[in-house]
Amino acid sequence: MVNEMENVRLPELMEKIEKVINQNPGPIDGVNVIYQFNITGDEEGTFQLQLAEGKAKVSEEVEGANCTLVLSLENFRKFLAGKLNGTAAFMTGKLKIKGDIGKAIKLEGLLREYNLKEYL
């Protein structure tokens, strides 16, 4: 599944995440958080995923994030596909977290509910 995502550029990847979440807002009902992804490596970029009022919005505008995740694009794809455990990635230095670590743990659970690997 990760191989299918290798050709998807970072902006399109973020748009797909927004679309998939908005198609099924149930898991984010009552969630109010801004996640920031600082992607490093071959295709660098900074994106925010804002979850509020049952909607997801992806933006390149940077405003006060509750939780910032710093990882390579390759590891980000693996994380989305459920092939990279957040805790293990954090412990081995593949993932750096700034801000609320509890929110990072919540994100991994949310992503599991959406099973993004089927959509990306």
Stockholm file with secondary structure:
# STOCKHOLM 1.0

chainA/1-120         MVNEMENVRLPELMEKIEKVINQNPGPIDGVNVIYQFNITGDEEGTFQLQLAEGKAKVSEEVEGANCTLVLSLENFRKFLAGKLNGTAAFMTGKLKIKGDIGKAIKLEGLLREYNLKEYL
#=GR chainA/1-120 SS CHHHHTTSCHHHHHHHHHHHHHHCCGGGTTCCEEEEEEEESSSCEEEEEEEETTEEEEESCCCCCSEEEEEEHHHHHHHHTTCSCHHHHHHTTSCEEEECHHHHHHHHHHHHHHTGGGTC
#=GC SS_cons         CHHHHTTSCHHHHHHHHHHHHHHCCGGGTTCCEEEEEEEESSSCEEEEEEEETTEEEEESCCCCCSEEEEEEHHHHHHHHTTCSCHHHHHHTTSCEEEECHHHHHHHHHHHHHHTGGGTC
//
